[in-house]
């Protein structure tokens, strides 16, 4: 788990969804927090879910929904 915590502060590109036209939204950002949800793993031997909170490095404009930067699945993070 310590290896995951080393991601905090790293500059990455995150896919955070699609806009109204169906174009993928990706943002250059810094990882600010790691969330490791291992409740089910411990209780029922199911997968561990890892998500991150990110902070965009660029101005995203007034219309940007900053809630999209919370709980981004680790699968959506690229270097």
N, C-alpha and C positions, 0 to 999 in steps of 0.2 A: 504494500500500500504506500510505502514511502516514495516509490518511483512515481506514482501518480501525483503526489504532492509536489514533486519537482516541476510539474507543469505550470504551477502558479508563477506568473510573471513572464511566461513565454509568449512571444509574438507568433500568432497563428492566423490562419484563414478559417472562418466558420461559415458553414451553410446554415441559414436560419429560417428558410422557408421560400415561398414564392410570392411574387407580387400579383396584382390583379390580371396582368397579361400572361401569367404563367412562367415568367422568367425567374430563374433561381436567384435568390438573394444571398450573396456571400459578402462577408465583411472582414477586413483585416482588423485584428483585435489583440488584446492581451487577456490571458486567462487570469481571473481574479479570485476564483473560488472553485474548489472541487467538492462535489457531493457524492458520497458513496453510500448507496442504499442497499445494505446487506441484510435487512431484516428477514426477508423471505429465504435467503440463503442459509442463514443460521437456523431458522425454524423448520423449513421444509426442503432444504437442499435444492433450491431453485437458483437461477442466475443472479449475479450481483449487477445492479444497474449503476452506471457511473455517468454523471452529468457535470457540466461546468457552467460557471457564470463568466461572462466575457464583458470587456469594455472596449468599444470601438476606438480605433486609432484616428479615424477621420470624422469630420463633422457629418452627421447623417441627416441633417435637416430637421425642421420643426415637425414634419409629418411622420417621422420615424417612430415606431412603437418600441421603446426601449425594453419593454417586457419580453421581447423576443430574445434578449440577451441573457435571460435567466433560464437555467436548467436546459442548456443545449446538450443534446446527447453526444457523448464522446465520439461516436461514429461519424459525427458531422464536423469534426475538427481535422484540418489538414495543416501541415507545416508550411 
